């Protein structure tokens, strides 16, 4: 199927200052791609209809919701990293929107300013704003960057010329003084959000927001556990899509709809209904996040007959594997508990980062996968170098592992497909 349409809303786009003609062309291309990749799947769960609808309303209905929130005086804040504490934004009555770029189309705009040999995600993000081809960028009050890599932290300086950009400093070591720094950054971010909201965040506000986010993460944990069933009741492509939508959708609504889908998936597991044959090769993905609409590797893997049963990335398990202790009371202690949860995210920016290596092996075992595809975006130096430790750990554990370094273009699809098919054959496919 290729007649899927992402709905247009040119009047609103124009009012936001979007390059309507160029963006509308990208919208149509994205809808066609989505139809081919997702709607062509056989035996999809019925509950995926909601998430298809979210993509259809991605640049219309959801944008209207953000603008309505702003009219009510609620802050709308764009983020690029899972380290930005969403609970604080929600506690202030605001909305957190993921702005990570996963598209090749905006990169030429960025390369007019930025070096070519930096991460495509950073270039894609900057290009969306520089080219005025993202309604979300135009709808937010300000964006919040962070210092997880050199390319990001220097790009934020230039992005600040185009849109107000607040930057949180992420410690590079998980030592006590690093955690103390991070707690101070969280407190400063709280002050920034309170200023944007025009109100102070109370303990009750923060407690309610923590519950909202914990429930969202529990629903994503539930989905991930169901993916681990053998055979899997949902494709890796659909699971990735849900994880990507998690960064855009209203969290309470998203949680409700995801739990409805999980109810259906549990019934499918009991009935033995799967998306692929029971003997299909099971693959786990690890590495850099795959921001919307980067579906390239997942599509290659599953088009070759395998099924992806786990995503160890910031779009995947790093985003939702840890919860915040809801029993803690008192603002200072609650902020400390929040900080404690976020420090457990195993980003490759940390040194040392042995926790991530152990987590990759654990998730491989839990997912009943047969092999790991460890992916890194081009010029993402921390993940490229950390691949050495992942590979060594896999060799020690006897786990088949394949490393892919790629970008958002389609130029290497043929080569990647050949490599992936050979790897799947090696695993018994």
C-alpha positions as CSV (number, residue, x, y, z in Angstrom):
1,X,0.0,0.0,0.0
2,X,1.3,3.4,-0.9
3,X,-1.8,5.6,-0.7
4,X,-1.3,6.6,3.0
5,X,-1.5,10.3,3.5
6,X,0.0,12.5,6.2
7,X,-2.6,15.2,6.5
8,X,-1.7,18.7,5.3
9,X,-2.4,21.9,7.2
10,X,-0.9,24.7,5.1
11,X,-2.7,27.6,6.8
12,X,-1.1,26.7,10.1
13,X,2.3,25.9,8.6
14,X,2.3,29.3,6.9
15,X,1.3,31.1,10.1
16,X,4.3,29.4,11.8
17,X,6.7,30.5,9.1
18,X,7.3,27.1,7.6
19,X,8.5,26.9,4.0
20,X,5.1,25.4,3.0
21,X,5.9,24.4,-0.6
22,X,9.0,22.5,0.3
23,X,7.6,21.0,3.4
24,X,4.5,19.8,1.6
25,X,6.6,18.0,-0.9
26,X,8.5,16.2,2.0
27,X,5.1,15.4,3.6
28,X,3.9,13.6,0.5
29,X,7.1,11.6,0.1
30,X,7.0,10.6,3.8
31,X,3.4,9.4,3.4
32,X,4.3,7.3,0.4
33,X,7.3,5.8,2.2
34,X,5.3,5.1,5.3
35,X,2.7,3.2,3.3
36,X,5.3,1.0,1.6
37,X,7.2,0.2,4.8
38,X,4.4,-0.2,7.4
39,X,1.0,-0.7,5.7
40,X,2.4,-3.4,3.4
41,X,3.0,-5.7,6.5
42,X,0.8,-8.7,6.8
43,X,-1.1,-9.7,10.0
44,X,-0.5,-6.4,11.8
45,X,-2.2,-5.9,15.2
46,X,-5.4,-3.9,15.0
47,X,-4.1,-1.7,17.8
48,X,-1.6,-0.2,15.4
49,X,-4.4,1.8,13.8
50,X,-4.0,4.4,16.5
51,X,-0.3,4.8,15.8
52,X,-0.9,5.0,12.1
53,X,-3.4,7.8,12.9
54,X,-0.7,9.6,14.9
55,X,1.5,9.6,11.9
56,X,-1.4,10.8,9.7
57,X,-1.9,13.7,12.1
58,X,1.8,14.2,12.8
59,X,2.0,17.7,11.2
60,X,-1.6,18.7,11.6
61,X,-3.6,17.5,14.6
62,X,-0.7,17.3,17.0
63,X,0.6,20.7,15.9
64,X,-2.9,22.1,16.6
65,X,-2.7,20.6,20.1
66,X,0.6,22.3,20.8
67,X,-0.6,25.7,19.6
68,X,-3.8,25.3,21.8
69,X,-1.6,24.6,24.8
70,X,0.5,27.7,24.1
71,X,-2.7,29.8,23.9
72,X,-3.5,28.5,27.4
73,X,-0.1,29.7,28.6
74,X,1.4,26.3,28.8
75,X,5.1,26.1,27.7
76,X,6.0,23.9,24.8
77,X,9.6,22.8,24.9
78,X,11.6,21.0,22.2
79,X,14.3,18.4,23.3
80,X,16.9,16.3,21.6
81,X,17.9,13.8,24.3
82,X,16.4,11.4,26.8
83,X,18.4,13.1,29.6
84,X,16.1,16.1,29.6
85,X,13.7,15.5,32.5
86,X,10.2,15.4,31.0
87,X,8.7,15.2,34.5
88,X,9.6,18.8,35.2
89,X,8.0,20.1,32.0
90,X,4.8,18.1,32.7
91,X,4.8,19.3,36.3
92,X,4.7,22.9,35.1
93,X,1.7,22.1,32.8
94,X,4.0,22.1,29.8
95,X,4.5,19.8,26.8
96,X,7.8,18.1,25.9
97,X,8.4,17.4,22.2
98,X,11.2,15.4,20.8
99,X,13.0,17.2,17.9
100,X,15.7,14.8,17.0
101,X,16.2,14.7,13.2
102,X,16.1,11.4,11.3
103,X,15.7,12.7,7.8
104,X,18.2,13.1,5.0
105,X,16.1,15.9,3.5
106,X,17.2,18.6,5.9
107,X,20.9,17.8,5.9
108,X,21.8,20.0,2.8
109,X,20.5,23.0,4.7
110,X,22.7,22.2,7.7
111,X,25.8,21.6,5.5
112,X,25.6,25.2,4.3
113,X,26.8,26.1,7.8
114,X,28.0,23.0,9.6
115,X,30.9,20.6,8.7
116,X,30.0,17.6,6.6
117,X,31.9,15.2,8.7
118,X,29.7,15.3,11.8
119,X,26.7,13.2,13.0
120,X,23.8,13.2,10.5
121,X,21.3,13.5,13.5
122,X,22.9,16.8,14.5
123,X,22.9,18.0,10.9
124,X,19.3,16.9,10.4
125,X,18.2,18.7,13.5
126,X,19.9,22.0,12.6
127,X,18.7,21.7,9.0
128,X,15.1,21.4,10.0
129,X,15.3,24.8,11.7
130,X,17.6,26.5,9.2
131,X,15.4,25.4,6.3
132,X,12.1,26.1,8.1
133,X,10.8,22.6,7.2
134,X,9.6,21.4,10.6
135,X,6.3,22.7,12.2
136,X,7.4,21.4,15.6
137,X,10.5,23.6,15.6
138,X,8.4,26.6,14.8
139,X,5.7,25.8,17.4
140,X,8.0,25.4,20.5
141,X,8.7,28.2,22.9
142,X,12.4,27.2,23.2
143,X,14.5,24.1,22.8
144,X,16.7,22.4,25.4
145,X,20.0,21.0,24.2
146,X,22.6,19.1,26.2
147,X,26.3,18.3,26.1
148,X,26.3,14.6,25.3
149,X,28.7,15.1,22.4
150,X,31.0,17.8,20.9
151,X,29.0,18.1,17.7
152,X,25.8,18.8,19.7
153,X,27.2,21.2,22.2
154,X,28.9,23.4,19.6
155,X,25.8,23.2,17.2
156,X,23.6,24.5,20.1
157,X,25.6,27.8,20.0
158,X,24.7,28.3,16.4
159,X,21.1,27.0,16.8
160,X,20.6,29.7,19.5
161,X,20.9,32.3,16.8
162,X,17.8,30.8,15.1
163,X,15.7,29.8,18.2
164,X,16.2,30.3,22.0
165,X,18.3,27.4,23.1
166,X,18.8,26.4,26.7
167,X,21.7,23.9,27.3
168,X,22.0,21.4,30.2
169,X,25.5,20.2,31.0
170,X,25.7,16.4,31.2
171,X,28.6,15.1,33.3
172,X,30.9,12.7,31.5
173,X,31.7,10.5,34.6
174,X,29.2,9.0,37.0
175,X,31.3,10.0,40.0
176,X,29.7,11.7,43.1
177,X,30.8,15.2,41.9
178,X,29.4,14.4,38.5
179,X,26.0,13.4,39.9
180,X,26.1,16.6,42.1
181,X,26.6,18.6,39.0
182,X,23.7,16.9,37.3
183,X,21.4,17.6,40.2
184,X,22.3,21.3,40.1
185,X,21.5,21.2,36.3
186,X,18.1,19.6,37.0
187,X,17.3,22.3,39.6
188,X,18.4,25.0,37.2
189,X,16.2,23.5,34.5
190,X,13.3,23.5,36.9
191,X,13.8,27.2,37.4
192,X,13.9,27.8,33.7
193,X,10.7,25.9,33.1
194,X,8.9,27.7,35.9
195,X,9.9,31.0,34.4
196,X,8.5,29.9,31.0
197,X,5.3,28.6,32.7
198,X,4.8,31.6,34.9
199,X,4.2,29.4,37.9
200,X,6.1,27.5,40.6
201,X,6.2,23.7,40.5
202,X,4.7,22.2,43.7
203,X,5.5,18.8,45.2
204,X,2.1,17.6,44.2
205,X,2.7,18.8,40.6
206,X,6.0,16.9,40.4
207,X,4.6,13.8,42.1
208,X,1.8,13.7,39.5
209,X,4.2,14.2,36.6
210,X,6.5,11.4,37.9
211,X,3.5,9.1,38.0
212,X,2.5,10.0,34.4
213,X,6.0,9.3,33.1
214,X,6.4,6.1,35.2
215,X,3.1,4.8,33.7
216,X,4.3,5.6,30.2
217,X,7.6,3.8,30.8
218,X,5.8,0.8,32.3
219,X,3.6,0.6,29.1
220,X,6.8,0.6,27.0
221,X,8.4,-2.0,29.2
222,X,5.3,-4.1,28.7
223,X,5.5,-3.8,24.9
224,X,9.2,-4.7,25.0
225,X,8.5,-7.8,27.1
226,X,5.8,-8.9,24.7
227,X,8.3,-8.5,21.8
228,X,10.5,-11.0,23.6
229,X,7.8,-13.7,23.3
230,X,8.6,-16.5,20.9
231,X,7.3,-16.1,18.3
232,X,6.9,-12.3,18.5
233,X,3.4,-10.9,18.2
234,X,4.5,-7.6,16.7
235,X,7.2,-6.6,14.2
236,X,10.3,-4.7,15.1
237,X,9.3,-1.9,12.6
238,X,6.0,-1.3,14.4
239,X,7.7,-1.4,17.8
240,X,10.3,1.2,16.6
241,X,7.4,3.3,15.3
242,X,5.7,3.2,18.7
243,X,8.9,4.1,20.4
244,X,9.4,7.1,18.1
245,X,5.8,8.3,18.6
246,X,6.4,8.2,22.3
247,X,8.5,11.4,21.9
248,X,5.6,13.3,20.2
249,X,2.3,12.1,21.6
250,X,0.4,13.3,24.7
251,X,1.8,10.9,27.4
252,X,-1.5,9.9,29.1
253,X,-3.2,9.2,25.8
254,X,-0.2,7.4,24.5
255,X,0.0,5.2,27.6
256,X,-3.7,4.3,27.3
257,X,-3.5,3.4,23.6
258,X,-0.2,1.4,24.1
259,X,-1.8,-0.6,26.9
260,X,-4.8,-1.4,24.7
261,X,-2.4,-2.6,22.0
262,X,-0.5,-4.7,24.6
263,X,-3.8,-6.3,25.7
264,X,-4.2,-7.4,22.1
265,X,-0.6,-8.6,21.8
266,X,-1.1,-10.8,24.9
267,X,-4.1,-12.4,23.3
268,X,-2.1,-12.9,20.1
269,X,0.7,-14.6,22.2
270,X,-1.9,-16.9,23.8
271,X,-3.4,-17.8,20.4
272,X,0.0,-18.3,18.9
273,X,-0.5,-15.5,16.3
274,X,2.8,-14.0,15.1
275,X,4.0,-11.5,12.5
276,X,6.6,-13.9,11.1
277,X,7.0,-17.7,11.0
278,X,8.0,-19.2,14.3
279,X,11.4,-20.2,13.0
280,X,12.2,-16.6,11.8
281,X,15.7,-15.4,13.0
282,X,15.4,-13.1,16.0
283,X,17.7,-10.1,16.0
284,X,18.4,-7.5,18.6
285,X,19.4,-3.9,17.7
286,X,21.8,-1.9,19.7
287,X,23.5,1.5,19.4
288,X,22.6,5.0,18.4
289,X,19.0,6.2,18.4
290,X,16.9,6.0,15.3
291,X,14.9,9.2,15.2
292,X,11.7,9.6,13.2
293,X,11.6,8.8,10.2
294,X,14.8,6.7,10.2
295,X,13.4,3.2,9.5
296,X,16.2,2.1,7.1
297,X,18.0,-0.6,9.1
298,X,14.8,-2.1,10.6
299,X,13.2,-2.3,7.2
300,X,16.3,-4.0,5.7
301,X,16.5,-6.6,8.5
302,X,12.8,-7.5,8.5
303,X,12.5,-7.4,4.7
304,X,15.1,-10.2,4.8
305,X,12.8,-12.4,6.8
306,X,14.1,-11.8,10.3
307,X,12.3,-10.1,13.2
308,X,13.8,-7.5,15.5
309,X,12.8,-8.3,19.1
310,X,14.7,-5.6,21.1
311,X,16.1,-2.0,20.6
312,X,18.9,-1.1,23.0
313,X,19.1,2.6,22.2
314,X,17.8,6.0,23.4
315,X,14.7,5.5,21.3
316,X,14.4,2.0,22.9
317,X,15.2,0.6,26.3
318,X,17.4,3.4,27.5
319,X,14.4,5.7,27.4
320,X,12.1,3.5,29.5
321,X,14.0,0.8,31.4
322,X,14.2,2.8,34.7
323,X,11.5,4.3,36.8
324,X,11.5,7.0,39.5
325,X,10.7,6.0,43.1
326,X,7.2,7.3,43.7
327,X,7.3,6.9,47.5
328,X,9.8,9.7,47.9
329,X,8.4,13.0,49.3
330,X,9.8,16.5,49.7
331,X,10.9,18.6,46.7
332,X,14.7,18.1,47.3
333,X,14.4,14.4,47.8
334,X,12.1,14.0,44.8
335,X,14.5,15.9,42.6
336,X,17.3,13.7,43.9
337,X,15.3,10.6,43.0
338,X,14.6,12.0,39.6
339,X,18.3,12.7,39.1
340,X,19.2,9.2,40.3
341,X,16.9,7.6,37.7
342,X,18.3,9.7,34.8
343,X,21.9,8.9,35.7
344,X,21.2,5.2,35.0
345,X,20.8,6.0,31.2
346,X,23.8,4.3,29.7
347,X,24.8,6.8,27.0
348,X,28.1,6.3,25.3
349,X,29.1,9.8,26.4
350,X,30.1,8.4,29.8
351,X,33.5,7.1,30.7
352,X,33.8,4.4,31.8
353,X,30.5,2.9,30.5
354,X,30.7,-0.7,31.5
355,X,27.1,-0.6,32.6
356,X,26.0,-0.4,29.0
357,X,28.1,-3.3,27.9
358,X,26.5,-5.5,30.6
359,X,23.0,-4.1,29.7
360,X,23.4,-5.1,26.1
361,X,24.3,-8.7,27.1
362,X,21.4,-8.8,29.5
363,X,18.9,-7.5,27.0
364,X,20.2,-10.0,24.4
365,X,19.5,-12.9,26.8
366,X,16.1,-11.5,27.9
367,X,14.9,-11.0,24.3
368,X,15.8,-14.6,23.2
369,X,17.6,-13.1,20.3
370,X,20.0,-15.0,18.2
371,X,22.3,-12.2,17.2
372,X,23.0,-8.5,17.7
373,X,23.2,-5.8,15.1
374,X,25.1,-2.9,16.7
375,X,24.5,0.3,14.7
376,X,26.2,3.7,14.8
377,X,25.5,6.8,12.9
378,X,28.5,8.0,10.8
379,X,30.9,10.2,12.8
380,X,29.3,9.3,16.1
381,X,32.7,8.8,17.7
382,X,31.5,7.7,21.1
383,X,29.4,4.8,19.8
384,X,31.9,4.0,17.1
385,X,34.6,3.5,19.7
386,X,32.4,1.8,22.2
387,X,31.7,-0.8,19.5
388,X,35.1,-2.3,20.4
389,X,33.9,-3.2,23.9
390,X,30.5,-4.4,22.7
391,X,32.2,-6.7,20.1
392,X,34.7,-8.0,22.7
393,X,31.8,-8.8,25.1
394,X,29.9,-10.6,22.4
395,X,32.9,-12.6,21.5
396,X,33.5,-13.6,25.1
397,X,29.8,-14.6,25.4
398,X,29.7,-16.4,22.1
399,X,27.1,-14.0,20.7
400,X,27.0,-13.4,16.9
401,X,27.4,-9.6,16.4
402,X,27.4,-7.4,13.3
403,X,28.4,-3.8,13.3
404,X,26.8,-1.2,10.9
405,X,27.9,2.4,10.5
406,X,25.5,4.4,8.3
407,X,23.7,7.6,7.7
408,X,20.2,8.6,6.6
409,X,20.8,8.4,2.8
410,X,19.7,5.4,0.6
411,X,23.1,5.1,-1.1
412,X,24.3,2.2,1.0
413,X,21.0,0.3,1.1
414,X,22.2,-2.4,-1.4
415,X,25.4,-3.0,0.3
416,X,23.8,-3.1,3.8
417,X,21.1,-5.5,2.5
418,X,23.8,-7.9,1.3
419,X,25.6,-7.8,4.6
420,X,22.4,-8.2,6.6
421,X,21.2,-11.1,4.6
422,X,24.6,-12.9,5.0
423,X,24.4,-12.3,8.8
424,X,20.8,-13.6,9.0
425,X,21.9,-16.7,7.0
426,X,24.8,-17.1,9.5
427,X,22.2,-17.1,12.3
428,X,20.2,-19.9,10.6
429,X,17.8,-17.9,8.4
